[in-house]
Amino acid sequence: MATGRTSAEFTAALRAREQLIGYWSLLDSPIAAERLARLGYDYLAFDAQHGLFGYQGMLNNLLATDTKGSTAVGMVRVEANDLTYIGRALDAGATAVIVPLIDNAQDAADAVAAVRYPPLGRRSYGPMRAQLRVGPHPADTHAQTAVLAMIETADGLADVEAICATDGLDGIYVGPSDLRLALGGATSTDPSVQQEFEQALTRISKAAEAAGVAAGIHNADGASAARRLAEGFTFATVACDLIHLEQAAAGHLTAARQAGEAR
């Protein structure tokens, strides 16, 4: 089993563009999160934008991620590029926040400002839970927490170089479903735009490399994550608990039915 990193160690590794692997969670199940956190992943990402939990669920899952035996830190995709949402995720103990729908460098700068305390930013001080493991002094908190901008829109792709160069941004994160739609796909998995999609990924990863920031991407499975890491992305997420639960249950159902029919 991998050795768990502190928030400071994780953020340092992320900023150094070390390869990291995480898992994506949509379900409000702290017990599941506690078990997932012991498997060896570097982070668990909790989806507050599309996930099936509210603030209390986010808090409980972050608490579960920090229990004995965990190898992972907690990351949150926040609901929007909003000072309140970002601050609440960080106050709850998130080591990193993924900020969706970043269209330009100003959006990225706003996200950075929401993560940093004055005079570097606009985050309000009140880490009632986070101070137990992150910070608590502003300078220490800044060293231990990361902000990641999602590249998933046509505008974001067009301005990706400037976004990556934003002062204080720690990395970018590709949302492949929305990006594929932005490129003209009829669905989130439309193969007809595969060439354009792959070209976009190359541009994004190269922009991050040139700026010296981390480059992450969402993946449906471990094999896809391995491929993207080999292509130059520095961190990759395997997604997700809800889909994998359904897939595992369906597989067992098929096996059971086949065994019954074989009698």
Secondary structure, DSSP 8 states (H G I E B T S, - for coil): ------HHHHHHHHHTT--EEEEEE-S--HHHHHHHTTTT-SEEEEETTTSS--HHHHHHHHHHHTSTT---EEEEE-SSS-HHHHHHHHHTT-SEEEE----SHHHHHHHHHHHS-TTT----S--TTGGGTS-SSHHHHHHH-EEEEEE-SHHHHHTHHHHHT-TT--EEEE-HHHHHHHTT-SSTT-GGGHHHHHHHHHHHHHHHHHHT-EEEEEESSHHHHHHHHHHT-SEEEE--HHHHHHHHHHHHHHHHHHHHHT-
